Amino acid sequence: MTAASTGDLLTTPDDLFWQEHSESITESDEELLRIVGSADLPALLAALAAATADTSFLSGDLRPPLTPVDTVGHPHGGMTPLQQERGRKVAFAALKRLRDEGITRARMLSEAETDTILEYLGNGHTEWAGMLRHELDLAPDKNGAPDWRFEDVAAGRDFTALIVGSGVAGLAAAHRFRQAGVPFAIIEATDRLGGTWQKNRYPGVRLDTPTFGYTYSFAQRTDWPQQFAEGHEIREYLETVAERSGVASLIEYGSALISAEWDGDAGAWSVTTETAAGTRQVRQFNAVITATGQLDIPNIPDFPGQASFTGTAVHSQEWDERTDWQGKRVAVIGTGASAYQIVPAICAGVERMVVFQRSAPWMLPAPAYHKPMTEVFSWLSRKVPHYAQWYRLWVTVLGIPGRFHTVRAEKDWPGAPLSVSPRNQQVRDELTRILGEQFSGHPELLKHAVPDYPPGAKRMLRDNGVWAKALTSKNVTLETSPIREITPTGIVTADGTHHEVDVIVYATGFRPSEYLEGIEIKGKEGIEIHDAWDGDARAYNGVTVPGFPNFFMVYGPNVGGVVAGSLHFMLERAGEYALKAIREVLERGIKAVDVRPEALDRFVEWVDTENRQMAWGQPYVRTWYQNSRGRVSQIWPFTNVEYWEATESLDPEDYDFLA
């Protein structure tokens, strides 16, 4: 073996997609120069430093400056042309070394190497290191997997947890519980795993975040075909994760949670589940972990005459793949994330389409939205040890600061309610300019295409021009008059226009603030959780609720990110936090943990104070981020780093320990 390949080789990494070997590099110097010229330099330099065991070239003058991103990301994290030129020379020399020395295997990094590479990628932000280690396979202290086993801390104890749901959140929790050896059952109300990605099968469905930012730290797939993965690719990924983790065979399909009631004497939850056929079963579990999602309950507005419609009506999440829309007259109600995908996907094949808009969406430029991964990326993933995982980490680094600087409100800003700060106004001006180009020659459409609220106040979509192209098609009409009623043959708007249609697509979103809707959860003293919330769902770290011992939520209130960070990271950390709480129960030999009300109040005030500083928290903004009380109950207004810190340990001062 060469000197560069004699480190500790990984044998059991915490990655279900781990590959021991890369392919050998056989390309000529000329070909390597071409590849380096098109590569993403920070990710490549980090990968090469790790593979060659030489971090000396990650000097300060090569650090990506992480220039704040307003609308479009800066190539190589904002590296200057001079930095890029030098970086390519360094990368070329290191690639030749991989080739000439036959280096094809990844090594476990030392702590010093890990620190050096993370400081390089993070431009000196050492406070990010703990969170980034959670995502880095090669770190000697990767901190996501449990470092304990049930049999070591509670051998012989009768203890079983229930995980509810087998979507992205449920699979993450189940994998960690399985790693710790904690006995658990996992139930799924439908007949398939995958949650929202099994349910959403409408035409055009795909991610609106980059694919490599939408994967688990413990399942880092490297061969994604699309830069923004299509829906079926995410489904297949989740199915593979479930199989490789051993969770797939444990899922009890067709079993919906109906109710759970805490029995303080037994220290357990009495849980009632129901099959699709209506058969109910009552079982006891010592802990309940709900992973039922936020964007899961369809929101279908109640229009007069709705039931009289004789055509086909379908919500985007409940799309029947047998729906016949070809050559038909189609109405799409809504202009949010699903409509943005459905409308361009089918408009060319319909006779006529009417898009009903209540408010226009802001869209961030994403020229690669429908493009495959590049040939150079594929080569690097195959030939450079661990490159794709380093690229994923680089995407994670870029997502930490995100675009928070563009949505933070300035007090008494005169541009309100159209913008919230000078930087936010700059973003508005740039996005408006782009819309002006896209709708050139269509002034009537343009005036309806520019939103009347600040950028970032609502979810921003990805824009590669297909939305404007669809709306300016001859067979598409944008209708902004409110819907008055639905008739047997169509839709009547407030101005009296009757639009005759054969198909109505409700792209009207969900009811994300109505957590655990349809499930009865009774905690101590028989208090039901929805009564305790009274329309304002709150949970400490988005996970625990006072008065509900050993009850944990994954993807609970206030943990959704919209301008920064990784949702997968947030979900993993919530599941890991629940597991840490259960470890406390087991090691202390107690029945349960119950978060204290004052801890929750402190957490909510912290989150609320920051949310009030954001575009979505301004009093003149109305968005699905808010609940019926007007409180922003969905959004995490901090970075992933703060959530890593908040969930790294269970503070005994925040909990009561029930013996």
C-alpha positions as CSV (number, residue, x, y, z in Angstrom):
1,M,0.0,0.0,0.0
2,T,1.1,3.6,-0.6
3,A,1.8,6.0,2.2
4,A,-1.4,7.9,1.4
5,S,-3.5,4.8,1.7
6,T,-2.2,3.3,5.0
7,G,-4.7,5.1,7.4
8,D,-7.5,3.4,9.2
9,L,-9.8,2.0,6.6
10,L,-13.5,2.2,7.3
11,T,-15.1,-1.1,8.0
12,T,-18.5,-0.3,9.4
13,P,-19.3,3.3,8.5
14,D,-22.6,4.7,9.5
15,D,-23.8,4.8,5.9
16,L,-26.1,2.4,4.3
17,F,-24.8,3.3,0.8
18,W,-21.1,3.1,1.7
19,Q,-18.8,2.0,-1.1
20,E,-15.4,0.6,-0.1
21,H,-13.6,1.2,-3.4
22,S,-13.6,3.9,-6.1
23,E,-12.7,3.0,-9.7
24,S,-9.1,3.5,-10.7
25,I,-8.2,6.7,-12.5
26,T,-6.7,5.9,-15.9
27,E,-7.3,9.2,-17.8
28,S,-4.6,11.3,-19.3
29,D,-3.3,14.6,-17.9
30,E,-5.3,16.4,-20.6
31,E,-8.5,14.7,-19.6
32,L,-7.8,15.4,-15.9
33,L,-7.3,19.1,-16.7
34,R,-10.7,19.1,-18.5
35,I,-12.4,17.5,-15.5
36,V,-10.8,19.9,-13.0
37,G,-11.9,22.8,-15.2
38,S,-15.6,21.8,-14.7
39,A,-15.5,20.6,-11.1
40,D,-17.0,22.2,-8.0
41,L,-13.6,23.1,-6.4
42,P,-14.3,23.2,-2.6
43,A,-15.9,19.7,-2.6
44,L,-13.1,18.4,-4.8
45,L,-10.3,19.9,-2.8
46,A,-11.8,18.5,0.4
47,A,-12.2,15.0,-1.1
48,L,-8.6,15.1,-2.5
49,A,-7.2,16.3,0.9
50,A,-8.9,13.4,2.6
51,A,-7.9,10.8,0.0
52,T,-4.3,11.8,-0.2
53,A,-3.9,12.4,3.6
54,D,-2.5,15.8,2.7
55,T,-4.5,18.8,4.1
56,S,-1.6,21.2,3.7
57,F,-3.0,22.7,0.5
58,L,-6.2,23.7,2.2
59,S,-4.6,27.0,3.1
60,G,-6.4,30.2,4.1
61,D,-6.0,31.7,0.6
62,L,-8.0,28.9,-0.9
63,R,-10.9,29.0,1.5
64,P,-14.2,29.6,-0.2
65,P,-15.5,32.9,1.2
66,L,-19.1,31.7,1.4
67,T,-20.3,34.9,-0.2
68,P,-24.0,35.5,0.9
69,V,-26.4,34.3,-1.7
70,D,-29.3,36.6,-2.6
71,T,-30.9,34.8,-5.5
72,V,-28.3,32.7,-7.4
73,G,-25.5,30.8,-5.8
74,H,-22.0,31.9,-6.4
75,P,-19.7,29.4,-8.1
76,H,-17.3,27.6,-5.8
77,G,-18.7,29.4,-2.8
78,G,-17.6,32.8,-4.1
79,M,-13.9,31.9,-4.7
80,T,-12.2,34.6,-6.7
81,P,-10.9,33.9,-10.2
82,L,-7.4,33.8,-8.8
83,Q,-8.4,31.4,-6.1
84,Q,-10.1,29.2,-8.7
85,E,-7.0,29.2,-10.9
86,R,-4.8,28.1,-8.0
87,G,-7.3,25.6,-6.7
88,R,-7.4,23.9,-10.1
89,K,-3.7,23.5,-10.2
90,V,-3.8,22.0,-6.7
91,A,-6.6,19.7,-7.7
92,F,-4.9,18.6,-10.9
93,A,-1.8,17.6,-9.0
94,A,-3.7,15.7,-6.4
95,L,-5.8,13.9,-9.1
96,K,-2.6,12.8,-10.8
97,R,-1.4,11.5,-7.4
98,L,-4.5,9.4,-7.0
99,R,-3.9,8.0,-10.5
100,D,-0.2,7.4,-10.2
101,E,-0.3,5.9,-6.7
102,G,-3.4,3.9,-7.3
103,I,-5.4,5.4,-4.4
104,T,-8.9,4.1,-4.5
105,R,-10.0,3.8,-0.9
106,A,-11.2,6.2,1.7
107,R,-9.6,6.5,5.1
108,M,-11.0,7.4,8.5
109,L,-9.7,10.9,9.1
110,S,-7.9,11.9,12.3
111,E,-9.4,14.6,14.5
112,A,-6.9,17.1,13.3
113,E,-7.6,16.3,9.6
114,T,-11.3,16.6,10.2
115,D,-10.9,19.9,11.9
116,T,-8.7,21.2,9.1
117,I,-11.1,20.2,6.3
118,L,-14.2,21.4,8.1
119,E,-12.5,24.8,8.8
120,Y,-11.6,25.0,5.1
121,L,-15.2,24.3,3.9
122,G,-16.7,26.5,6.5
123,N,-14.3,29.4,6.0
124,G,-13.2,29.2,9.6
125,H,-16.6,28.8,11.2
126,T,-15.4,26.3,13.9
127,E,-18.7,26.6,15.6
128,W,-20.2,24.6,12.8
129,A,-17.9,21.6,13.3
130,G,-20.2,19.5,15.6
131,M,-23.1,19.7,13.3
132,L,-21.0,19.0,10.2
133,R,-19.5,15.9,12.0
134,H,-23.0,14.6,12.2
135,E,-23.0,14.5,8.4
136,L,-19.4,13.3,7.7
137,D,-18.8,9.6,7.3
138,L,-15.0,9.9,7.6
139,A,-15.1,11.8,10.9
140,P,-13.8,9.7,13.8
141,D,-16.6,11.1,15.9
142,K,-19.5,11.2,13.5
143,N,-22.3,11.8,16.1
144,G,-25.6,10.7,14.7
145,A,-25.7,7.0,15.5
146,P,-26.3,6.0,19.2
147,D,-23.2,5.1,21.1
148,W,-25.0,2.7,23.4
149,R,-27.1,-0.4,23.2
150,F,-30.3,-1.3,25.0
151,E,-28.9,-4.6,26.4
152,D,-26.0,-2.7,28.0
153,V,-28.1,-0.2,29.9
154,A,-31.4,-2.0,30.5
155,A,-30.9,-5.7,30.0
156,G,-34.0,-7.6,31.0
157,R,-36.3,-4.6,31.2
158,D,-39.7,-4.8,29.5
159,F,-39.7,-1.7,27.3
160,T,-41.2,-1.2,23.8
161,A,-41.6,2.0,21.8
162,L,-44.1,2.7,19.1
163,I,-43.1,4.7,15.9
164,V,-46.0,6.1,14.0
165,G,-45.4,6.6,10.3
166,S,-42.9,5.3,7.7
167,G,-42.2,8.4,5.7
168,V,-38.9,10.3,5.8
169,A,-39.2,11.1,9.5
170,G,-40.4,7.6,10.6
171,L,-37.7,5.8,8.8
172,A,-35.0,8.0,10.3
173,A,-36.3,7.3,13.8
174,A,-36.7,3.6,13.2
175,H,-33.2,3.3,11.9
176,R,-31.7,5.0,15.0
177,F,-33.8,2.9,17.4
178,R,-32.8,-0.2,15.6
179,Q,-29.1,0.8,15.9
180,A,-29.6,1.2,19.6
181,G,-31.4,-2.1,19.9
182,V,-34.4,-0.5,21.6
183,P,-37.4,-2.7,21.0
184,F,-40.0,-1.0,18.9
185,A,-43.0,-1.4,16.6
186,I,-43.5,0.8,13.6
187,I,-47.0,1.3,12.1
188,E,-48.1,2.8,8.8
189,A,-51.7,3.7,8.0
190,T,-51.3,3.0,4.3
191,D,-50.1,0.0,2.4
192,R,-46.7,1.5,1.4
193,L,-43.8,3.2,3.1
194,G,-42.5,6.6,2.0
195,G,-45.1,9.0,3.3
196,T,-45.6,12.1,1.2
197,W,-43.4,10.6,-1.6
198,Q,-45.7,7.6,-1.9
199,K,-48.8,9.8,-1.9
200,N,-47.7,12.5,-4.3
201,R,-47.6,11.1,-7.8
202,Y,-49.0,13.9,-9.8
203,P,-47.4,14.8,-13.2
204,G,-44.1,16.7,-12.8
205,V,-43.6,15.9,-9.1
206,R,-40.0,16.3,-8.0
207,L,-37.8,18.0,-5.3
208,D,-37.6,21.7,-5.1
209,T,-34.4,21.5,-3.2
210,P,-31.1,20.1,-4.6
211,T,-31.1,16.3,-4.4
212,F,-27.9,16.1,-2.4
213,G,-29.4,18.2,0.3
214,Y,-32.3,15.8,0.7
215,T,-30.7,12.6,1.9
216,Y,-30.0,11.0,5.3
217,S,-26.6,11.3,6.9
218,F,-26.7,7.5,7.3
219,A,-27.8,6.8,3.7
220,Q,-25.6,9.0,1.4
221,R,-26.5,7.7,-2.1
222,T,-23.9,8.9,-4.7
223,D,-25.5,8.0,-8.1
224,W,-28.5,10.3,-8.2
225,P,-29.4,10.9,-11.8
226,Q,-31.1,14.3,-11.4
227,Q,-30.0,17.5,-9.8
228,F,-33.5,17.9,-8.4
229,A,-34.7,14.3,-8.0
230,E,-38.0,13.2,-9.5
231,G,-40.7,11.8,-7.2
232,H,-40.2,8.2,-8.1
233,E,-36.5,8.5,-7.4
234,I,-37.1,9.6,-3.9
235,R,-39.7,6.8,-3.4
236,E,-37.1,4.3,-4.6
237,Y,-34.4,5.8,-2.4
238,L,-36.7,5.5,0.7
239,E,-37.6,1.9,-0.1
240,T,-33.9,1.0,-0.5
241,V,-33.1,2.7,2.8
242,A,-35.8,0.7,4.6
243,E,-34.5,-2.5,3.1
244,R,-30.9,-1.9,3.8
245,S,-31.6,-0.8,7.4
246,G,-33.8,-3.8,8.1
247,V,-36.7,-1.5,8.9
248,A,-38.9,-2.6,5.9
249,S,-39.7,-6.0,7.3
250,L,-40.8,-4.5,10.7
251,I,-43.4,-2.1,9.3
252,E,-47.0,-3.0,10.2
253,Y,-48.9,-1.7,7.2
254,G,-52.6,-0.8,7.2
255,S,-52.4,0.1,10.9
256,A,-53.5,3.7,11.8
257,L,-53.1,5.3,15.2
258,I,-56.5,6.2,16.5
259,S,-55.7,7.1,20.1
260,A,-53.1,6.9,22.9
261,E,-53.7,7.3,26.6
262,W,-51.1,7.6,29.3
263,D,-51.3,5.2,32.2
264,G,-49.2,6.7,35.0
265,D,-49.3,3.7,37.2
266,A,-48.1,1.4,34.4
267,G,-45.8,4.0,33.0
268,A,-47.1,3.2,29.5
269,W,-49.3,4.4,26.7
270,S,-52.5,2.4,26.0
271,V,-52.5,2.7,22.2
272,T,-55.5,1.9,19.9
273,T,-54.8,1.2,16.2
274,E,-57.2,0.4,13.4
275,T,-56.9,-1.5,10.2
276,A,-58.3,-0.4,6.8
277,A,-61.1,-2.9,7.4
278,G,-62.0,-1.2,10.7
279,T,-60.6,-3.8,13.1
280,R,-59.2,-2.2,16.3
281,Q,-56.4,-3.4,18.5
282,V,-55.3,-2.1,21.9
283,R,-51.6,-2.5,23.0
284,Q,-49.3,-0.9,25.5
285,F,-46.1,0.9,24.7
286,N,-43.7,2.6,27.0
287,A,-43.0,5.4,24.6
288,V,-44.7,6.8,21.5
289,I,-42.9,8.6,18.7
290,T,-45.1,10.2,16.1
291,A,-43.7,10.8,12.6
292,T,-46.9,11.7,10.7
293,G,-45.5,14.7,8.8
294,Q,-46.7,18.3,8.3
295,L,-47.6,18.4,4.7
296,D,-50.0,15.4,4.9
297,I,-53.5,16.6,5.4
298,P,-54.9,18.1,2.2
299,N,-56.5,21.5,2.3
300,I,-59.5,21.7,0.0
301,P,-61.4,24.9,0.3
302,D,-65.1,24.7,0.7
303,F,-66.7,26.2,-2.4
304,P,-70.5,26.4,-2.8
305,G,-71.7,23.7,-5.2
306,Q,-68.6,21.7,-4.9
307,A,-70.3,18.3,-4.7
308,S,-72.3,19.0,-7.8
309,F,-69.3,18.9,-10.2
310,T,-69.8,16.0,-12.6
311,G,-66.3,15.9,-13.9
312,T,-63.1,14.6,-12.3
313,A,-61.9,16.4,-9.1
314,V,-58.6,15.5,-7.4
315,H,-56.2,17.0,-4.9
316,S,-52.6,17.0,-5.9
317,Q,-51.6,14.6,-3.1
318,E,-54.5,12.2,-4.0
319,W,-53.7,12.1,-7.7
320,D,-55.0,9.0,-9.4
321,E,-52.5,8.0,-12.1
322,R,-55.4,6.9,-14.2
323,T,-56.7,10.5,-14.3
324,D,-57.5,11.3,-17.9
325,W,-56.5,14.9,-18.6
326,Q,-55.2,14.5,-22.1
327,G,-57.2,16.7,-24.5
328,K,-59.5,17.8,-21.7
329,R,-60.4,21.2,-20.2
330,V,-58.5,21.4,-17.0
331,A,-58.8,23.8,-14.0
332,V,-55.9,24.0,-11.6
333,I,-56.7,25.8,-8.4
334,G,-53.7,27.3,-6.7
335,T,-50.2,28.5,-7.7
336,G,-48.0,27.0,-5.0
337,A,-45.4,24.3,-5.1
338,S,-47.5,21.5,-6.6
339,A,-49.3,23.7,-9.2
340,Y,-45.9,25.0,-10.3
341,Q,-45.0,21.4,-11.2
342,I,-48.3,20.2,-12.5
343,V,-49.2,23.1,-14.8
344,P,-46.0,23.0,-17.0
345,A,-46.1,19.2,-17.0
346,I,-49.5,18.8,-18.5
347,C,-50.5,22.1,-20.2
348,A,-49.2,21.1,-23.6
349,G,-51.5,18.0,-23.6
350,V,-54.7,19.6,-22.5
351,E,-57.3,21.3,-24.7
352,R,-57.5,24.2,-22.4
353,M,-56.3,25.1,-19.0
354,V,-57.4,27.7,-16.4
355,V,-55.1,28.4,-13.5
356,F,-56.9,30.0,-10.6
357,Q,-54.5,32.3,-8.6
358,R,-55.1,33.8,-5.2
359,S,-51.5,35.1,-4.9
360,A,-48.5,34.8,-7.1
361,P,-45.4,32.8,-6.1
362,W,-41.9,34.2,-5.8
363,M,-39.5,31.9,-7.6
364,L,-35.7,31.6,-7.3
365,P,-33.7,31.1,-10.5
366,A,-32.7,27.4,-10.9
367,P,-31.5,26.8,-14.4
368,A,-30.7,23.2,-13.6
369,Y,-34.1,22.4,-12.2
370,H,-34.9,19.7,-14.8
371,K,-31.3,18.8,-15.7
372,P,-29.4,15.5,-14.9
373,M,-26.2,15.4,-12.9
374,T,-23.3,16.4,-15.1
375,E,-20.8,14.0,-16.7
376,V,-18.0,15.5,-14.7
377,F,-19.9,14.9,-11.4
378,S,-20.5,11.3,-12.4
379,W,-16.8,10.8,-13.2
380,L,-15.7,12.3,-9.9
381,S,-18.2,10.2,-7.9
382,R,-16.8,7.0,-9.5
383,K,-13.1,7.9,-9.4
384,V,-12.4,10.1,-6.4
385,P,-12.9,8.3,-3.0
386,H,-15.9,9.7,-1.2
387,Y,-16.3,12.6,-3.6
388,A,-20.1,12.5,-3.7
389,Q,-20.3,12.5,0.0
390,W,-18.0,15.4,0.2
391,Y,-20.1,17.2,-2.3
392,R,-23.2,16.5,-0.1
393,L,-21.3,18.0,2.8
394,W,-20.4,21.0,0.8
395,V,-24.1,21.5,-0.1
396,T,-24.8,21.2,3.6
397,V,-22.2,23.9,4.4
398,L,-23.8,26.3,1.9
399,G,-27.2,25.7,3.4
400,I,-26.1,26.7,7.0
401,P,-26.2,30.4,6.4
402,G,-28.7,30.0,3.5
403,R,-30.6,33.2,2.7
404,F,-31.4,34.4,6.2
405,H,-29.8,37.7,5.4
406,T,-32.4,38.4,2.7
407,V,-35.5,37.8,4.9
408,R,-34.5,39.5,8.1
409,A,-36.8,42.5,8.6
410,E,-35.6,46.0,9.3
411,K,-37.6,48.0,11.8
412,D,-39.7,50.8,10.3
413,W,-38.6,49.8,6.8
414,P,-40.5,52.2,4.4
415,G,-40.7,49.6,1.7
416,A,-43.2,47.5,3.7
417,P,-45.4,45.6,2.9
418,L,-43.7,44.8,-0.4
419,S,-40.3,44.2,1.2
420,V,-38.8,44.1,4.7
421,S,-35.3,45.5,4.3
422,P,-32.9,47.0,1.7
423,R,-31.5,43.5,0.9
424,N,-35.0,42.1,0.6
425,Q,-35.9,44.9,-1.7
426,Q,-32.8,44.1,-3.9
427,V,-34.0,40.5,-4.1
428,R,-37.5,41.7,-5.0
429,D,-36.1,44.0,-7.7
430,E,-33.9,41.2,-9.2
431,L,-36.7,38.6,-9.2
432,T,-39.1,41.2,-10.7
433,R,-36.6,42.0,-13.4
434,I,-36.5,38.2,-14.3
435,L,-40.3,38.0,-14.4
436,G,-40.3,41.0,-16.7
437,E,-38.1,39.2,-19.1
438,Q,-40.1,36.0,-18.9
439,F,-43.4,37.7,-19.5
440,S,-42.1,40.1,-22.1
441,G,-45.0,40.9,-24.5
442,H,-47.6,39.9,-21.9
443,P,-48.1,43.0,-19.7
444,E,-51.5,41.8,-18.4
445,L,-49.9,38.5,-17.2
446,L,-46.9,40.3,-15.8
447,K,-48.9,42.5,-13.4
448,H,-50.4,39.3,-11.9
449,A,-47.1,37.4,-11.9
450,V,-45.3,39.8,-9.5
451,P,-46.3,39.0,-5.9
452,D,-47.6,41.7,-3.6
453,Y,-45.7,40.5,-0.5
454,P,-42.0,40.4,0.4
455,P,-39.7,37.7,-1.0
456,G,-39.3,34.9,1.5
457,A,-42.6,35.6,3.3
458,K,-44.0,32.5,1.7
459,R,-42.4,29.4,0.3
460,M,-40.2,30.3,-2.7
461,L,-40.3,28.0,-5.7
462,R,-37.6,27.0,-8.2
463,D,-37.6,28.8,-11.5
464,N,-36.2,27.6,-14.8
465,G,-38.7,29.5,-17.0
466,V,-41.3,26.7,-17.4
467,W,-43.9,28.5,-15.3
468,A,-43.9,31.6,-17.4
469,K,-43.8,29.5,-20.6
470,A,-46.9,27.6,-19.4
471,L,-48.9,30.7,-18.5
472,T,-48.1,32.4,-21.8
473,S,-49.2,29.4,-23.8
474,K,-52.2,30.0,-26.0
475,N,-54.3,27.3,-24.4
476,V,-53.7,28.6,-20.8
477,T,-55.6,31.3,-19.0
478,L,-54.6,32.8,-15.7
479,E,-57.7,33.7,-13.6
480,T,-57.3,36.0,-10.7
481,S,-61.0,36.7,-9.9
482,P,-62.0,34.7,-6.8
483,I,-64.0,31.5,-7.1
484,R,-67.7,32.1,-6.3
485,E,-69.0,28.6,-6.8
486,I,-68.6,25.3,-8.6
487,T,-71.3,24.1,-10.9
488,P,-71.9,20.6,-12.4
489,T,-69.8,21.6,-15.5
490,G,-67.3,24.1,-14.2
491,I,-66.3,27.0,-12.0
492,V,-67.8,30.5,-11.7
493,T,-65.7,33.4,-10.5
494,A,-66.7,36.5,-8.7
495,D,-66.9,38.5,-11.9
496,G,-69.6,36.1,-13.2
497,T,-67.4,34.2,-15.7
498,H,-68.2,30.6,-16.0
499,H,-65.3,28.4,-16.9
500,E,-66.5,25.0,-18.3
501,V,-64.0,22.3,-17.3
502,D,-63.8,18.5,-17.3
503,V,-61.1,18.2,-14.6
504,I,-60.5,20.2,-11.4
505,V,-57.1,19.9,-9.8
506,Y,-56.9,21.2,-6.2
507,A,-53.3,22.3,-5.9
508,T,-54.4,24.0,-2.7
509,G,-51.8,22.7,-0.3
510,F,-52.2,21.3,3.2
511,R,-53.1,22.1,6.8
512,P,-49.6,21.9,8.4
513,S,-50.5,23.6,11.6
514,E,-53.1,21.0,12.6
515,Y,-50.6,18.6,14.1
516,L,-51.8,15.1,14.9
517,E,-55.3,15.9,13.5
518,G,-57.6,12.9,13.7
519,I,-55.5,11.3,16.5
520,E,-56.6,11.5,20.2
521,I,-53.6,11.8,22.6
522,K,-54.4,11.9,26.3
523,G,-51.6,12.6,28.7
524,K,-51.5,13.0,32.4
525,E,-54.8,13.6,34.1
526,G,-56.6,12.7,30.9
527,I,-55.8,16.0,29.1
528,E,-56.1,15.7,25.4
529,I,-53.2,17.2,23.5
530,H,-55.3,19.3,21.1
531,D,-57.2,20.8,24.1
532,A,-53.8,21.5,25.7
533,W,-52.7,23.3,22.5
534,D,-56.0,25.1,21.9
535,G,-55.1,25.8,18.3
536,D,-51.4,26.6,19.0
537,A,-49.3,23.5,18.8
538,R,-46.1,23.9,20.7
539,A,-43.3,21.4,21.6
540,Y,-39.9,21.8,23.2
541,N,-37.3,21.4,20.4
542,G,-40.3,20.5,18.3
543,V,-40.3,17.1,20.1
544,T,-41.7,17.0,23.7
545,V,-44.9,18.4,25.2
546,P,-45.5,19.0,28.9
547,G,-47.9,16.6,30.5
548,F,-47.3,13.9,27.9
549,P,-44.6,11.7,29.3
550,N,-42.5,9.6,26.9
551,F,-44.3,11.2,24.0
552,F,-42.1,12.5,21.2
553,M,-42.8,14.2,17.9
554,V,-40.5,14.0,14.8
555,Y,-41.2,16.9,12.5
556,G,-43.3,18.6,15.2
557,P,-43.9,22.4,15.6
558,N,-41.3,25.0,14.6
559,V,-38.7,22.7,13.0
560,G,-39.3,23.4,9.3
561,G,-36.6,25.3,7.4
562,V,-37.5,27.5,4.5
563,V,-34.4,29.6,3.6
564,A,-31.6,27.6,5.1
565,G,-30.6,24.1,6.1
566,S,-31.6,20.5,5.6
567,L,-35.0,19.1,6.5
568,H,-33.4,15.6,6.8
569,F,-31.0,16.9,9.4
570,M,-33.8,18.3,11.5
571,L,-35.8,15.1,11.3
572,E,-32.8,12.9,12.2
573,R,-31.9,15.1,15.1
574,A,-35.5,15.0,16.5
575,G,-35.5,11.2,16.3
576,E,-32.0,11.1,17.9
577,Y,-33.2,13.4,20.7
578,A,-36.1,11.2,21.4
579,L,-33.7,8.3,21.7
580,K,-31.5,10.2,24.1
581,A,-34.6,10.8,26.3
582,I,-35.4,7.1,26.3
583,R,-31.8,6.4,27.3
584,E,-32.3,8.6,30.3
585,V,-35.4,6.6,31.2
586,L,-33.5,3.3,30.9
587,E,-30.3,4.4,32.7
588,R,-32.2,6.0,35.6
589,G,-34.5,3.0,35.9
590,I,-37.6,5.3,35.8
591,K,-40.9,5.2,34.0
592,A,-40.7,8.3,31.9
593,V,-39.4,11.8,31.2
594,D,-41.8,14.8,31.0
595,V,-40.6,18.2,29.8
596,R,-41.3,21.1,32.2
597,P,-43.7,23.9,31.1
598,E,-41.2,26.5,31.8
599,A,-38.7,24.9,29.5
600,L,-41.3,24.9,26.7
601,D,-42.2,28.5,27.4
602,R,-38.5,29.5,27.2
603,F,-38.0,27.6,23.9
604,V,-41.2,29.0,22.3
605,E,-40.2,32.6,23.3
606,W,-36.8,32.1,21.8
607,V,-38.2,30.8,18.5
608,D,-41.1,33.3,18.4
609,T,-38.8,36.3,19.0
610,E,-36.6,35.3,16.0
611,N,-39.6,34.5,13.8
612,R,-40.9,38.0,14.4
613,Q,-37.7,39.3,12.9
614,M,-38.3,37.5,9.6
615,A,-40.4,38.3,6.5
616,W,-42.9,35.6,7.4
617,G,-43.4,37.0,10.9
618,Q,-44.4,40.5,9.9
619,P,-48.0,41.5,11.0
620,Y,-49.1,42.2,7.4
621,V,-48.1,38.8,6.1
622,R,-50.5,35.8,5.9
623,T,-49.0,32.4,5.2
624,W,-49.5,28.7,5.9
625,Y,-46.5,29.1,8.2
626,Q,-48.9,30.6,10.7
627,N,-51.6,28.7,12.7
628,S,-55.1,29.8,13.5
629,R,-53.8,32.0,16.3
630,G,-51.6,33.9,13.9
631,R,-48.4,32.4,15.4
632,V,-45.7,31.1,13.1
633,S,-45.8,27.5,14.3
634,Q,-44.0,25.7,11.4
635,I,-40.8,27.5,10.8
636,W,-37.3,27.1,12.5
637,P,-35.8,30.6,12.3
638,F,-32.3,29.5,13.1
639,T,-29.6,27.4,11.3
640,N,-29.1,23.7,11.5
641,V,-26.2,24.4,13.9
642,E,-28.5,25.8,16.6
643,Y,-30.7,22.7,16.3
644,W,-27.7,20.4,16.6
645,E,-26.8,22.3,19.8
646,A,-30.3,22.2,21.2
647,T,-30.7,18.4,20.6
648,E,-27.2,17.3,21.5
649,S,-28.1,16.4,25.0
650,L,-31.1,16.2,27.4
651,D,-30.8,19.0,30.0
652,P,-31.9,17.5,33.4
653,E,-33.1,21.0,34.4
654,D,-35.7,20.9,31.6
655,Y,-37.4,17.6,32.5
656,D,-39.2,15.9,35.3
657,F,-38.1,12.3,35.8
658,L,-41.1,10.1,36.7
659,A,-40.3,7.1,38.9
